[in-house]
Amino acid sequence: MARVNSPFSNYAHAILTANALRTPDKVALTYCGDQSFTYDRLNRRVNRVAHALLAAGIEPGTRVASLMNETLHVAEVYLAQMKIGSTVAALNPYWPADTLRQVVETSGCTAFVYDATVEKLVDAVRADLPGVKLWLRVGGPGDGSVDLDALAEAASEDEPPLGGFGDDLLALFYTSGTTGLPKAVMHTHSSSLASAQIWLDVDRGQDSVMGTGAIIWGIGFPALVGPAFYAGMTLVLEQDWGPSNFLKVVPREKVTHVSLIPSFFSALLGSDEHEQADLSSLKAIVLGGEPLLPGLRERIMKRLPGAAIYSYYGQTEAPYTCFGRQDDGSQDISSVGRARMSCAVRITDPGGRRVVGEVGEINLTGPNVMAGYDGLPDKTAEVLRDGWYVGGDLGRMDEDGFVYVLGRREDSILKGGQWSQPAQIEEAAIEVDGVAEAGVVGVPAHPEGRDAVEQRILVAVVPRSGATLDGETVRAALAARLPAHQAPDAVVVAEDLPHTQDASGGPGKLLRRGIRDLYADRVGQ
């Protein structure tokens, strides 16, 4: 018997078309303050792009390398691909040309869509990608490429034939690649819809406005655009989402909801620029991707007393698995929350047994978990164990199911025979007067000697705007408030710390490896 597919199991239909049917005249998206689209208008624009892709030869299942830097192009082209069932390979325009070439080749893409902003990067790899048979350009005609805009201009606004459903592959979202070539994480229509439901757990109203910037790679699109549309919100889409523009956009668009990493607020509140900005429209701040230190949480609450603060935990492979409230006393502030409805979390000991109240590996499961790493069955088997995703994070769970993330196994620091996590030391560091941000790494005490495992602790700190820091003074302050096995051996004062680049204009995740590469030689000096 043939499978009967519901259109609502197609990701783009469920998050966009459903709202075009339900609230056609509601504003779905504003772009950079000068363009506005209702759900009906945006859906019709996406339909045109979908028909254009079909006319160009894109079919259900076609793997399409998608490299765009303009966020409106990303939204429209991704959604169009998702409607017709092609697989979006969500590429990062910040990758070097060689990384881009290898990723496209490894992922088996036979088509490549790009916009004018990345043309030089495309030119650098094009000749080395003979497997790509079809090139499509957004933003006007280009040599040797199909003009997707021209095709869309003449295309129908009717709903295209839907080509992907449920457990069909939706997209390849790539890991950061800090330890090698980025891995392609396979997400289906179903797993991405499960992630889109995150905003249903957050207080919101009919007029809620979600603000965001970069959605161009990694898990950004299904973590930001999908949830905003699924919840029927207005999405304020910006090209620049750095702290300076954030301070302009929030009051201009009356943004009520944001989802960011804590490092963003370290940068925002580390400067005096925010003090005159009207941020009173903000009602919900969702934070995750890295630890939220209590000291930073207090700064956010003081600056934005009218906003609820939520924490989440998950990875590209299992987004938004845990969720919790951080500002109302309903949970311990050092917890990331409990498993969301339909998801589950457990902590296991080295033997794989579930433990409560003990440190172990965090296991995640639920409909949001990836299908696997594309083309990497061995690595998939390492992390997907009997339906659970085990990605290398350590943590513990209390008897009420609250999860406490301690950090990555590889980030753990052994000093004086005792293990510590960087976040424990970073928390103390940002409480030192004048410190805006801190990053902590372990450096081998005897790199070539008998005690290669034993480490020394290196702390890098960034001063707040107008403050002057002295490394020895900070080190002494930390030594006075921390146990000996967590006391830093060296403190470096830096203008900024290394973070991932995501084109948002603001900082990405903290790169501890970058701190080690830059400053390891300061230990012992």
QUIJO-V642294 format. One record per residue. N is the residue number from 1. RES is the residue in one small letter. SS is DSSP state (H for helix, E for strand, L for the rest). PSI is psi in radians with two decimals (NA if undefined). NEAR is the number of other ideal C-beta (glycine too) atoms within 10 Angstrom. Layout:
<<N:RES:SS:PSI:NEAR> <N:RES:SS:PSI:NEAR>>
This chain:
<<1:m:L:2.29:3> <2:a:L:2.53:4> <3:r:L:2.33:6> <4:v:L:2.05:6> <5:n:L:2.25:15> <6:s:L:2.38:11> <7:p:H:-0.40:14> <8:f:H:-0.01:13> <9:s:H:0.03:18> <10:n:L:2.19:25> <11:y:H:-0.91:31> <12:a:H:-0.64:29> <13:h:H:-0.73:23> <14:a:H:-0.62:21> <15:i:H:-0.43:24> <16:l:H:-1.03:26> <17:t:H:-0.66:24> <18:a:H:-0.69:18> <19:n:H:-0.52:22> <20:a:H:-0.52:22> <21:l:H:-0.63:12> <22:r:H:-0.83:10> <23:t:L:1.22:15> <24:p:L:-0.54:14> <25:d:L:-0.01:9> <26:k:L:2.49:16> <27:v:E:2.14:18> <28:a:E:-0.66:25> <29:l:E:2.37:26> <30:t:E:2.56:20> <31:y:E:2.00:17> <32:c:L:0.50:15> <33:g:L:-0.08:12> <34:d:L:0.03:6> <35:q:E:2.51:10> <36:s:E:2.43:13> <37:f:E:2.24:22> <38:t:E:2.93:18> <39:y:H:-0.68:24> <40:d:H:-0.80:18> <41:r:H:-0.75:17> <42:l:H:-0.71:24> <43:n:H:-0.70:25> <44:r:H:-0.66:17> <45:r:H:-0.75:19> <46:v:H:-0.69:28> <47:n:H:-0.71:24> <48:r:H:-0.78:22> <49:v:H:-0.68:26> <50:a:H:-0.80:31> <51:h:H:-0.62:23> <52:a:H:-0.73:25> <53:l:H:-0.76:29> <54:l:H:-0.74:20> <55:a:H:-0.52:15> <56:a:H:-0.24:16> <57:g:L:0.10:13> <58:i:L:2.27:25> <59:e:L:2.88:13> <60:p:L:2.31:15> <61:g:L:-0.26:13> <62:t:L:2.30:18> <63:r:E:2.07:24> <64:v:E:1.97:26> <65:a:E:2.12:28> <66:s:E:1.86:29> <67:l:E:1.72:25> <68:m:L:2.56:26> <69:n:L:-0.32:20> <70:e:L:2.11:20> <71:t:H:-0.54:28> <72:l:H:-0.70:20> <73:h:H:-0.76:22> <74:v:H:-0.87:25> <75:a:H:-0.85:25> <76:e:H:-0.80:23> <77:v:H:-0.74:27> <78:y:H:-0.86:28> <79:l:H:-0.66:27> <80:a:H:-0.77:27> <81:q:H:-0.70:28> <82:m:H:-0.57:30> <83:k:H:-0.80:29> <84:i:H:-0.09:23> <85:g:L:0.21:25> <86:s:L:2.84:27> <87:t:E:2.12:28> <88:v:E:2.07:24> <89:a:E:1.74:27> <90:a:E:1.65:27> <91:l:L:2.71:28> <92:n:L:2.03:23> <93:p:L:-0.09:19> <94:y:L:-0.08:17> <95:w:L:2.59:21> <96:p:L:2.77:10> <97:a:H:-0.70:14> <98:d:H:-0.69:12> <99:t:H:-0.78:17> <100:l:H:-0.82:24> <101:r:H:-0.81:18> <102:q:H:-0.70:16> <103:v:H:-0.80:23> <104:v:H:-0.77:22> <105:e:H:-0.82:16> <106:t:H:-0.57:16> <107:s:L:-0.06:20> <108:g:L:0.57:15> <109:c:L:2.36:24> <110:t:L:-0.09:17> <111:a:E:2.71:24> <112:f:E:2.09:25> <113:v:E:2.36:31> <114:y:E:2.87:27> <115:d:E:3.06:25> <116:a:H:-0.44:15> <117:t:H:-0.35:17> <118:v:H:0.36:18> <119:e:H:-0.68:17> <120:k:H:-0.69:8> <121:l:H:-0.71:20> <122:v:H:-0.75:22> <123:d:H:-0.54:12> <124:a:H:-0.37:15> <125:v:H:-0.25:22> <126:r:H:-0.82:17> <127:a:H:-0.36:8> <128:d:H:0.21:15> <129:l:L:1.19:18> <130:p:L:-0.34:8> <131:g:L:-0.29:14> <132:v:L:1.99:18> <133:k:L:-0.30:11> <134:l:E:2.15:17> <135:w:E:2.32:19> <136:l:E:2.36:24> <137:r:E:2.35:22> <138:v:E:2.33:24> <139:g:L:0.41:16> <140:g:L:3.01:12> <141:p:L:2.70:11> <142:g:E:2.66:19> <143:d:L:2.22:8> <144:g:L:0.22:7> <145:s:E:2.59:19> <146:v:E:2.33:21> <147:d:E:1.69:17> <148:l:H:-0.58:28> <149:d:H:-0.76:18> <150:a:H:-0.73:13> <151:l:H:-0.72:18> <152:a:H:-0.60:22> <153:e:H:-0.61:10> <154:a:L:0.03:10> <155:a:L:2.89:19> <156:s:L:2.60:13> <157:e:L:-0.02:14> <158:d:L:2.80:10> <159:e:L:2.29:17> <160:p:L:2.87:22> <161:p:L:2.21:11> <162:l:L:2.40:22> <163:g:L:0.04:21> <164:g:L:2.47:26> <165:f:L:2.69:22> <166:g:L:-1.99:16> <167:d:L:0.11:12> <168:d:L:2.59:19> <169:l:E:2.21:19> <170:l:E:-0.87:29> <171:a:E:2.82:29> <172:l:E:2.01:27> <173:f:E:2.28:26> <174:y:E:2.52:24> <175:t:L:3.01:18> <176:s:L:-0.42:16> <177:g:L:0.49:14> <178:t:L:-0.30:12> <179:t:L:0.35:10> <180:g:L:-2.87:7> <181:l:L:2.34:14> <182:p:L:2.37:25> <183:k:L:2.46:25> <184:a:E:1.95:24> <185:v:E:2.12:25> <186:m:E:2.06:21> <187:h:E:2.50:28> <188:t:E:3.04:22> <189:h:H:-0.74:25> <190:s:H:-0.80:17> <191:s:H:-0.62:27> <192:s:H:-0.60:26> <193:l:H:-0.62:23> <194:a:H:-0.68:23> <195:s:H:-0.55:24> <196:a:H:-0.30:24> <197:q:H:0.04:18> <198:i:H:-0.69:26> <199:w:H:-0.20:24> <200:l:H:-0.32:12> <201:d:H:0.04:19> <202:v:L:2.39:20> <203:d:L:2.31:13> <204:r:L:2.88:18> <205:g:L:-3.10:9> <206:q:L:-0.45:8> <207:d:L:0.31:11> <208:s:L:2.46:20> <209:v:E:2.11:23> <210:m:E:2.20:27> <211:g:E:2.47:26> <212:t:E:2.90:25> <213:g:L:-1.90:26> <214:a:L:2.24:27> <215:i:L:0.48:27> <216:i:L:-0.20:25> <217:w:L:-3.13:26> <218:g:L:-2.52:22> <219:i:L:0.16:25> <220:g:H:-0.78:23> <221:f:H:-0.97:25> <222:p:H:-0.27:31> <223:a:H:-0.30:25> <224:l:H:-0.99:24> <225:v:H:-0.87:24> <226:g:H:-0.90:27> <227:p:H:-0.69:27> <228:a:H:-0.80:26> <229:f:H:-0.71:27> <230:y:H:-0.64:23> <231:a:L:0.03:21> <232:g:L:0.46:18> <233:m:L:2.96:24> <234:t:E:2.25:26> <235:l:E:2.07:25> <236:v:E:1.90:27> <237:l:E:2.10:26> <238:e:L:2.73:23> <239:q:L:-0.60:17> <240:d:L:2.11:18> <241:w:L:0.53:24> <242:g:L:2.94:17> <243:p:H:-0.73:21> <244:s:H:-0.80:16> <245:n:H:-0.59:17> <246:f:H:-0.74:26> <247:l:H:-0.36:19> <248:k:H:-0.71:13> <249:v:H:-0.74:21> <250:v:H:-0.90:21> <251:p:H:-0.57:14> <252:r:H:-0.73:13> <253:e:H:0.00:17> <254:k:L:0.86:17> <255:v:L:2.31:22> <256:t:L:-0.50:22> <257:h:E:2.39:29> <258:v:E:2.65:24> <259:s:E:2.05:24> <260:l:E:3.01:22> <261:i:L:2.66:22> <262:p:H:-0.59:22> <263:s:H:-0.51:22> <264:f:H:-0.78:24> <265:f:H:-0.45:25> <266:s:H:-0.75:25> <267:a:H:-0.76:22> <268:l:H:-0.81:24> <269:l:H:-0.11:22> <270:g:L:-0.13:21> <271:s:L:2.80:15> <272:d:L:-0.09:10> <273:e:H:-0.53:14> <274:h:H:-0.28:19> <275:e:H:-0.54:9> <276:q:H:-0.05:7> <277:a:L:2.46:16> <278:d:L:1.79:11> <279:l:L:0.36:16> <280:s:L:-0.27:13> <281:s:L:-0.37:17> <282:l:L:2.18:21> <283:k:L:-0.37:19> <284:a:E:2.21:18> <285:i:E:2.08:22> <286:v:E:2.18:23> <287:l:E:2.40:24> <288:g:L:-2.98:23> <289:g:L:-0.37:21> <290:e:L:2.89:17> <291:p:L:2.44:24> <292:l:L:1.86:24> <293:l:L:2.44:23> <294:p:H:-0.67:14> <295:g:H:-0.71:16> <296:l:H:-0.69:22> <297:r:H:-0.72:19> <298:e:H:-0.66:13> <299:r:H:-0.73:18> <300:i:H:-0.79:21> <301:m:H:-0.65:15> <302:k:H:-0.70:9> <303:r:H:-0.56:16> <304:l:L:1.18:19> <305:p:L:-0.31:9> <306:g:L:0.05:9> <307:a:L:2.33:20> <308:a:E:2.48:18> <309:i:E:2.18:19> <310:y:E:2.62:23> <311:s:E:2.62:26> <312:y:E:2.81:22> <313:y:E:2.38:28> <314:g:E:-3.08:27> <315:q:E:3.01:21> <316:t:L:-0.61:20> <317:e:L:-0.35:27> <318:a:E:1.26:29> <319:p:E:2.54:29> <320:y:E:0.80:27> <321:t:E:-0.65:29> <322:c:E:2.62:26> <323:f:E:2.52:22> <324:g:E:2.88:21> <325:r:E:2.38:17> <326:q:L:-0.20:25> <327:d:L:0.02:18> <328:d:L:0.16:8> <329:g:L:0.12:8> <330:s:L:-0.24:10> <331:q:L:2.78:18> <332:d:L:2.27:13> <333:i:L:-0.29:16> <334:s:L:-0.03:19> <335:s:L:2.61:22> <336:v:L:0.04:26> <337:g:E:-2.87:24> <338:r:E:2.97:21> <339:a:E:2.37:20> <340:r:L:2.78:24> <341:m:L:2.33:10> <342:s:L:-0.13:11> <343:c:L:2.95:20> <344:a:E:2.63:15> <345:v:E:2.52:25> <346:r:E:2.79:20> <347:i:E:2.33:21> <348:t:E:2.57:17> <349:d:L:3.10:12> <350:p:L:-0.39:7> <351:g:L:0.03:7> <352:g:L:0.16:13> <353:r:L:2.47:10> <354:r:E:2.32:12> <355:v:E:2.66:15> <356:v:L:2.33:13> <357:g:L:0.09:9> <358:e:L:2.70:11> <359:v:L:2.37:14> <360:g:E:-2.90:21> <361:e:E:2.44:20> <362:i:E:2.25:28> <363:n:E:2.34:23> <364:l:E:2.48:26> <365:t:E:2.79:21> <366:g:L:3.11:23> <367:p:L:-0.17:14> <368:n:L:-0.07:27> <369:v:E:2.50:25> <370:m:L:2.84:23> <371:a:L:-0.32:18> <372:g:E:3.13:18> <373:y:E:2.23:21> <374:d:L:2.16:21> <375:g:L:0.18:14> <376:l:L:1.25:14> <377:p:H:-0.62:10> <378:d:H:-0.78:7> <379:k:H:-0.60:12> <380:t:H:-0.78:18> <381:a:H:-0.50:11> <382:e:H:-0.60:13> <383:v:H:-0.37:20> <384:l:E:1.86:20> <385:r:E:1.88:14> <386:d:L:0.73:8> <387:g:L:-0.06:10> <388:w:E:2.45:20> <389:y:E:2.16:20> <390:v:E:1.74:20> <391:g:E:0.14:18> <392:g:E:0.13:14> <393:d:E:2.49:18> <394:l:E:2.58:19> <395:g:E:-3.05:21> <396:r:E:2.83:18> <397:m:E:2.39:23> <398:d:L:3.14:14> <399:e:L:-0.33:7> <400:d:L:0.08:10> <401:g:L:0.07:15> <402:f:L:2.39:20> <403:v:E:2.37:25> <404:y:E:1.98:17> <405:v:E:2.15:22> <406:l:E:-0.44:22> <407:g:E:-3.12:20> <408:r:E:2.54:14> <409:r:H:-0.75:11> <410:e:H:-0.25:10> <411:d:H:-0.21:19> <412:s:L:2.51:15> <413:i:E:2.22:23> <414:l:E:2.00:16> <415:k:E:2.33:20> <416:g:L:0.48:12> <417:g:L:0.15:7> <418:q:E:2.51:11> <419:w:E:2.50:14> <420:s:E:2.74:23> <421:q:L:2.51:21> <422:p:H:-0.66:26> <423:a:H:-0.55:19> <424:q:H:-0.66:18> <425:i:H:-0.66:21> <426:e:H:-0.66:24> <427:e:H:-0.76:19> <428:a:H:-0.62:23> <429:a:H:-0.72:26> <430:i:L:-0.11:20> <431:e:L:-0.13:17> <432:v:L:2.34:20> <433:d:L:2.29:10> <434:g:L:-0.10:17> <435:v:E:2.16:26> <436:a:E:-0.65:22> <437:e:E:2.62:27> <438:a:E:2.56:30> <439:g:E:2.39:26> <440:v:E:2.38:28> <441:v:E:2.78:24> <442:g:E:2.43:25> <443:v:E:2.29:20> <444:p:E:2.27:17> <445:a:L:-0.63:18> <446:h:L:1.39:12> <447:p:L:-0.56:9> <448:e:L:0.24:6> <449:g:L:-2.84:9> <450:r:L:-0.43:7> <451:d:L:0.95:11> <452:a:L:-0.44:11> <453:v:L:-0.64:10> <454:e:L:2.41:16> <455:q:E:2.82:22> <456:r:E:2.77:18> <457:i:E:2.18:25> <458:l:E:2.23:26> <459:v:E:2.24:28> <460:a:E:2.26:29> <461:v:E:2.60:26> <462:v:E:2.23:21> <463:p:E:2.63:18> <464:r:L:2.81:18> <465:s:L:2.24:12> <466:g:L:-0.14:8> <467:a:L:2.65:12> <468:t:L:2.24:9> <469:l:L:2.54:18> <470:d:L:2.22:12> <471:g:H:-0.74:17> <472:e:H:-0.62:10> <473:t:H:-0.75:15> <474:v:H:-0.73:23> <475:r:H:-0.74:21> <476:a:H:-0.68:14> <477:a:H:-0.69:18> <478:l:H:-0.67:24> <479:a:H:-0.54:15> <480:a:H:-0.41:9> <481:r:H:-0.07:12> <482:l:L:2.67:17> <483:p:L:2.81:12> <484:a:H:-0.64:9> <485:h:H:-0.11:14> <486:q:H:-0.04:21> <487:a:L:2.31:19> <488:p:L:2.55:27> <489:d:L:-0.35:18> <490:a:E:2.51:20> <491:v:E:2.23:28> <492:v:E:2.30:19> <493:v:E:2.13:18> <494:a:E:2.70:18> <495:e:L:-0.61:6> <496:d:L:2.92:12> <497:l:L:2.66:23> <498:p:L:2.30:20> <499:h:E:2.80:21> <500:t:L:2.69:19> <501:q:L:2.19:15> <502:d:L:0.21:22> <503:a:L:0.13:21> <504:s:L:-0.38:24> <505:g:L:-0.34:17> <506:g:L:3.04:23> <507:p:L:2.52:26> <508:g:L:-2.75:21> <509:k:L:2.57:17> <510:l:E:2.32:26> <511:l:L:1.68:19> <512:r:H:-0.64:22> <513:r:H:-0.63:14> <514:g:H:-0.66:17> <515:i:H:-0.78:23> <516:r:H:-0.75:18> <517:d:H:-0.66:12> <518:l:H:-0.66:17> <519:y:H:0.08:19> <520:a:H:-0.56:17> <521:d:H:-0.15:11> <522:r:H:-0.35:15> <523:v:L:2.21:20> <524:g:L:-0.15:11> <525:q:L:NA:5>>
